[in-house]
């Protein structure tokens, strides 16, 4: 099978590419600079850019049987900055595929942020009306709508992960480890904050199952062809940090609620400093809007029914192998899917 992967050099992409190669598949990666892309030698590097459409038609003509779309913008200097790739880039990719005589199947790795936080007392389901609370979430939802716009031509499926963790995670686990080392876990607002998780290997399995036999989205509004990818559990942040503390032999950090006005003020200061540095801030007001919500919880019931998918690694299994080595420095945040504590998040 021939697979074209966008975002192949990211956290999820590196795991997915390795799995595809181990399975004997032929893989090509869409990359902005093929000469600098760090990918295994068998992977064919295709020059292209989702932000301006450069090279997309040539990449589409490569002859993929399946396209896994992972690439996206996770930080932006301004709220509108997410849209150029998450919405516009997905739209350009979909149109390039739709122009082919026989378009391949496309799996769009979206985000739980596109669906929005979970309702009180239960996980968010695929058939709940989308209600994103951030510019990032709205941009990911717009990417889903771009796929829906070509649904009559391109068979496409959407997978919405919550927080993704595993070996190579440069965001979520390092953020928890930083809180454990510093002894303080800041959370936005008061009351319990809960989230679902998925291990990166499980997400890769689900993406490939969706590419093989997932339902496809229709041209009109509806939940067909959309799969949530969480463990269904509502993990409390302090329990997540306590698990990291137990594995590293440290004391659990103290949970410190930040009043929302304080969190927004800190985000504004971080944004101002980022403008001086010339690069987007990890902490921003868009992130605070997500972090302030009490629950980001989803399950995988539809994926289990349609695809036979069940997570193979349930938190905290695999945590020791996924944590960065101590006492090295905490890596900078790099990729993300859904809200995590103020020091980082995992998005596609």
C-alpha positions, 0 to 999 in steps of 0.5 A: 500500500502507498501512503502519503503523510503530512506532518510526518516529522512531528511527534505523531508522524514519526511514530506513524511512519515507523509503523507503516515502514515496519508493515512493508508499506511505501511511504511519501512525506509532504515536507517544506524542505526535503533536504532538511527533513529528518525521515528514515531513508526509505521515505520519499520526500515530496516538496510542498507547503500547505500554507501556500499550496506549493507542490500539493498537486504534484504530491497528490499525483504521486499515486497514494492509496491512502493519505494521512493528514497530520500537519497543522499549526499549533501556535500562532502570534494572533488568533487568525494565524491558525487558519492558514494551515489548519483550515486553508491548508486542509482545503488546498490538500482536499482540492488537490486530491479531488482533482485526481481521476481516482482520489485516494482515501483521506484520514484527517487527524483533527482534534477534540478541540474542534468538537469542544469541551465535554458536557457536564457529567458525560464524555463528548460524543461524535453526534454532539454539535461542535462547539469549539471555544478557541481559535485553534479549535475553530480552525480544526473544525474548519479543516473538517468542513473542508473535507466535507466540501469534497465528500462527493469526490474524496472518501474521507474520515475524521479522527479527533484525538484528545491529549496524545502522549508517548515516547518523543512527546515534547509537550504534555509529559514534559509539562507534567514533569516540570510541574513535578520537579518544580513542586507546583501544578498550576491550573486555570480556574477553580474546581476539578479539571479532567481530560482524556488521553490516548497513547501515540501508538494507539492513535496510529493504530486507529488512524490506519484502521480508519484509513482501511475501513472507517466510515466516510463523512458526508457532504452535509452536516452530520457525525458520520465518518467522525471518530473520537479517540479517547480513553473515556476516562476523566483524569484529574490533572493532579492525578496525572502529575502524581503518576509522573511523580511516582514513576520518577520517585518524587513528591506529587506537586501542589495544585495551585488554582489560578483565578482566570483574570490572573491567567489571562493577564499572564497570557497577555504578558507572554504574548507581548514577550513573544512579539518581541522575540518574534515567535508565538508564545506557548501560553496565550489567551486562546489556550487559557480559553481551553484550559478554563473549561472543566472537562475535555473527555471523550471515549472510543465507543464508535471506533470500537463498534466500527473498527474494532479499536480498543486502546492497548496502552491505558494510562499510566501504562508505558509512562516510564518509557515515555518520560524524557530522561532525567535530569535533562532539561525539559524540552520545549513544547512542540505539538499538541491536540487538546488542552493541558496545563498552562505549560503545554498541550498536545495538538496535531 
